[in-house]
């Protein structure tokens, strides 16, 4: 049974939540075992290869020159942000830095969307507020003394992701597969430059290579479905719903790494879940 047209953007956004949340968990886990910039370059290489193969196999129409430039700009911002994000996850607490980056990355595009596309309505705005509260409660630290490690890097990552969302929106109706492929190509160029310039090139284990392959597929898949969400609905709804991916990261970190799962995170996840129908049914 086909989904109603009004729910299609929501479905794309929620798939992006699962893809990005899982890829961030794997990326943060692997970055504790190798250099974050090197790992990000491998992730971008994997994602670029998979998206290029899919675009060619499906005979997707190649974007116009302006669309290509916007996609490349998105990739450069997103690739740099992802490297900083993995660094934040590897040096700090996954359950804190991931949501902080998500809140910041959603705030700027949401404000831009409301300014350019108009007020979305009371229901969606309440949903946005619930989603922001939910992500923040997921991020709530039980430690109140001093600045958490990795916080500054997480802030930079969040701003970079915000730029990524805005640039992706400017690609318009371009093929989502090609947009995902092009964003990976410029991200690969940026992160490879960081690796070579910082002399981070070094041998990596087969386990890390395997994690990079899976992470790249998931991260690029998340980009692909996010592009479809932004093309079929409002940017603010797509960004806010997609920004709920830290819930998946935190759940995986709790299950596999035994990171502390407090009642505040439970309330945060419930608030995030409650925000979905408010945002979707507008």
C-alpha positions as CSV (number, residue, x, y, z in Angstrom):
1,X,0.0,0.0,0.0
2,X,1.4,3.3,-1.1
3,X,2.0,6.1,1.5
4,X,-0.2,9.2,1.2
5,X,1.7,12.0,-0.6
6,X,1.8,14.1,2.6
7,X,3.7,11.4,4.5
8,X,6.3,10.7,1.8
9,X,8.8,13.5,3.0
10,X,8.4,12.2,6.6
11,X,9.2,8.7,5.5
12,X,12.3,9.8,3.7
13,X,13.4,11.9,6.7
14,X,12.9,9.0,9.2
15,X,15.0,6.7,6.9
16,X,17.7,9.3,7.0
17,X,17.5,9.2,10.8
18,X,18.3,5.5,10.9
19,X,21.0,5.7,8.3
20,X,22.8,8.8,9.8
21,X,22.4,7.7,13.4
22,X,23.9,4.3,12.6
23,X,26.7,5.7,10.5
24,X,27.6,8.2,13.2
25,X,27.8,5.5,15.8
26,X,30.1,3.4,13.6
27,X,32.1,6.5,12.6
28,X,32.6,7.6,16.2
29,X,33.5,4.0,17.2
30,X,36.0,3.6,14.4
31,X,37.6,7.1,15.0
32,X,38.7,5.9,18.4
33,X,40.9,3.4,16.6
34,X,42.4,5.5,13.8
35,X,42.7,9.1,12.8
36,X,39.3,10.8,12.4
37,X,40.3,12.7,9.2
38,X,41.7,9.6,7.6
39,X,38.6,7.6,8.5
40,X,36.4,10.3,7.1
41,X,38.3,10.3,3.8
42,X,37.8,6.5,3.5
43,X,34.1,7.0,4.3
44,X,33.7,9.6,1.6
45,X,35.6,7.4,-0.9
46,X,33.2,4.5,-0.1
47,X,30.1,6.7,-0.4
48,X,31.3,8.3,-3.6
49,X,31.9,4.9,-5.3
50,X,28.5,3.4,-4.2
51,X,26.5,6.5,-5.2
52,X,28.3,6.8,-8.6
53,X,27.6,3.2,-9.4
54,X,23.9,3.5,-8.4
55,X,23.5,6.7,-10.5
56,X,25.1,5.1,-13.5
57,X,23.2,1.9,-13.1
58,X,19.8,3.7,-12.9
59,X,20.7,6.1,-15.8
60,X,19.9,9.1,-13.5
61,X,20.0,12.4,-15.3
62,X,23.1,14.4,-14.6
63,X,22.4,17.7,-12.9
64,X,22.8,21.1,-14.5
65,X,26.0,23.3,-13.9
66,X,24.4,25.4,-11.0
67,X,23.1,22.2,-9.4
68,X,26.5,20.6,-9.6
69,X,28.2,23.6,-8.0
70,X,25.7,23.7,-5.2
71,X,26.1,20.0,-4.6
72,X,29.9,20.4,-4.6
73,X,29.6,23.2,-2.1
74,X,27.4,21.1,0.1
75,X,29.9,18.3,0.0
76,X,32.8,20.5,0.9
77,X,31.0,21.9,4.0
78,X,29.5,18.5,4.9
79,X,32.8,16.6,4.5
80,X,34.7,19.1,6.7
81,X,31.9,19.0,9.2
82,X,31.8,15.2,9.3
83,X,35.6,15.0,9.9
84,X,35.2,17.4,12.9
85,X,32.1,15.5,14.0
86,X,33.9,12.2,14.1
87,X,36.8,13.9,16.0
88,X,34.2,15.2,18.5
89,X,32.7,11.7,18.9
90,X,36.2,10.1,19.3
91,X,37.4,12.6,21.9
92,X,34.2,13.1,23.9
93,X,31.0,11.4,24.9
94,X,28.9,10.2,21.9
95,X,25.7,10.8,23.7
96,X,26.5,14.5,24.3
97,X,28.4,15.8,21.3
98,X,26.2,14.1,18.7
99,X,23.0,15.9,19.8
100,X,24.7,19.3,20.2
101,X,25.8,19.1,16.6
102,X,22.3,18.0,15.6
103,X,20.6,20.9,17.4
104,X,22.9,23.5,15.8
105,X,22.7,22.0,12.3
106,X,18.9,22.1,12.4
107,X,18.5,25.6,13.9
108,X,19.9,27.7,11.0
109,X,18.2,25.9,8.1
110,X,14.9,25.9,10.0
111,X,15.1,29.7,10.5
112,X,16.0,30.1,6.8
113,X,13.1,27.9,5.7
114,X,10.5,29.8,7.8
115,X,11.9,33.1,6.5
116,X,11.7,32.0,2.8
117,X,8.8,29.5,2.7
118,X,6.5,31.1,5.3
119,X,5.2,30.1,8.7
120,X,4.5,26.3,8.6
121,X,1.6,26.4,11.1
122,X,1.2,25.9,14.9
123,X,1.4,22.1,14.8
124,X,4.7,21.9,13.0
125,X,6.2,24.6,15.1
126,X,5.2,22.8,18.2
127,X,6.8,19.7,16.7
128,X,10.0,21.6,16.0
129,X,10.1,22.7,19.7
130,X,9.4,19.2,20.9
131,X,12.1,17.8,18.6
132,X,14.7,20.4,19.8
133,X,13.8,19.7,23.4
134,X,14.0,16.0,22.8
135,X,17.4,16.2,21.2
136,X,18.7,18.5,24.0
137,X,17.4,16.2,26.7
138,X,19.1,13.3,25.0
139,X,22.3,15.4,25.2
140,X,21.8,16.4,28.9
141,X,25.0,15.8,30.7
142,X,25.1,14.7,34.3
143,X,28.4,16.4,34.8
144,X,28.1,20.2,35.6
145,X,31.7,21.1,36.2
146,X,33.7,22.5,33.3
147,X,33.2,22.3,29.5
148,X,32.7,18.8,28.1
149,X,35.6,17.5,26.0
150,X,34.9,17.7,22.3
151,X,32.2,20.4,22.6
152,X,34.0,23.1,20.5
153,X,34.5,20.6,17.7
154,X,30.9,19.5,17.9
155,X,29.8,23.1,17.5
156,X,31.9,23.5,14.3
157,X,30.5,20.3,13.0
158,X,26.9,21.5,13.6
159,X,27.5,24.8,11.7
160,X,29.1,22.9,8.8
161,X,26.1,20.5,8.6
162,X,23.8,23.6,8.6
163,X,25.6,24.9,5.5
164,X,25.3,21.4,4.0
165,X,21.5,21.4,4.4
166,X,21.2,24.9,2.9
167,X,23.3,24.1,-0.2
168,X,21.6,20.8,-0.8
169,X,18.2,22.7,-0.9
170,X,19.6,24.8,-3.7
171,X,20.1,21.8,-5.9
172,X,16.4,21.8,-6.5
173,X,15.0,18.9,-8.5
174,X,18.4,17.4,-9.4
175,X,18.8,13.6,-9.2
176,X,19.2,12.7,-5.5
177,X,21.7,10.0,-6.4
178,X,23.9,12.4,-8.4
179,X,23.6,15.0,-5.6
180,X,24.8,12.4,-3.1
181,X,27.6,11.3,-5.4
182,X,28.8,14.9,-6.0
183,X,28.7,15.8,-2.3
184,X,30.9,12.8,-1.6
185,X,33.3,13.8,-4.4
186,X,34.0,17.3,-3.0
187,X,34.0,15.9,0.6
188,X,36.6,13.4,-0.5
189,X,38.7,16.1,-2.0
190,X,38.5,18.2,1.2
191,X,39.2,15.4,3.6
192,X,42.0,13.9,1.5
193,X,43.7,17.3,1.6
194,X,43.3,17.4,5.4
195,X,44.8,13.9,5.6
196,X,47.8,14.7,3.4
197,X,48.4,18.2,4.7
198,X,48.2,17.0,8.3
199,X,50.3,13.9,7.5
200,X,47.6,11.6,8.8
201,X,48.1,9.0,6.1
202,X,48.9,5.7,7.8
203,X,48.0,2.0,7.5
204,X,44.6,1.0,8.8
205,X,43.4,-2.5,9.8
206,X,40.9,-4.5,7.7
207,X,38.3,-4.0,10.5
208,X,38.6,-0.2,10.1
209,X,38.4,-0.5,6.3
210,X,35.2,-2.6,6.7
211,X,33.7,-0.1,9.1
212,X,34.6,2.7,6.6
213,X,32.8,0.9,3.8
214,X,29.6,0.3,5.8
215,X,29.7,3.9,7.3
216,X,30.2,5.4,3.8
217,X,27.2,3.5,2.4
218,X,25.0,4.5,5.3
219,X,26.1,8.1,5.4
220,X,25.6,8.6,1.6
221,X,22.3,6.7,1.7
222,X,21.2,9.1,4.4
223,X,22.2,12.0,2.1
224,X,20.3,10.5,-0.8
225,X,17.0,10.1,1.2
226,X,17.4,13.5,2.8
227,X,17.6,15.1,-0.6
228,X,14.4,13.3,-1.5
229,X,12.8,14.6,1.7
230,X,13.8,18.2,1.0
231,X,12.6,17.9,-2.6
232,X,9.2,16.5,-1.7
233,X,8.5,18.7,1.4
234,X,9.6,21.7,3.3
235,X,13.2,22.2,4.2
236,X,12.5,22.9,7.9
237,X,10.5,19.7,8.3
238,X,13.1,17.6,6.5
239,X,16.0,19.1,8.6
240,X,14.2,18.9,12.0
241,X,13.0,15.3,11.5
242,X,16.4,14.2,10.1
243,X,18.2,15.9,13.0
244,X,16.6,13.2,15.3
245,X,19.4,10.8,14.3
246,X,21.3,11.2,17.6
247,X,18.5,9.1,19.2
248,X,19.7,6.2,17.1
249,X,23.4,7.0,17.9
250,X,22.6,7.1,21.7
251,X,20.6,3.9,21.6
252,X,23.4,2.1,19.8
253,X,26.1,3.6,22.2
254,X,24.0,2.4,25.1
255,X,23.5,-1.1,23.8
256,X,27.0,-1.8,22.5
257,X,29.3,0.6,24.4
258,X,27.3,0.6,27.7
259,X,27.2,4.4,27.7
260,X,24.9,5.7,30.5
261,X,21.2,5.9,29.5
262,X,19.5,8.2,32.0
263,X,15.8,9.0,32.5
264,X,16.4,12.4,30.8
265,X,17.5,10.6,27.6
266,X,14.4,8.4,27.8
267,X,12.2,11.6,28.1
268,X,14.1,13.1,25.3
269,X,13.5,10.2,23.0
270,X,9.8,10.2,23.9
271,X,9.6,13.9,23.1
272,X,11.4,13.3,19.8
273,X,8.9,10.6,18.9
274,X,6.0,12.9,19.9
275,X,7.3,15.6,17.5
276,X,7.1,13.3,14.4
277,X,3.3,13.4,13.9
278,X,3.1,17.1,14.7
279,X,5.6,17.8,12.0
280,X,4.3,15.3,9.5
281,X,0.6,16.0,9.6
282,X,0.5,19.6,8.6
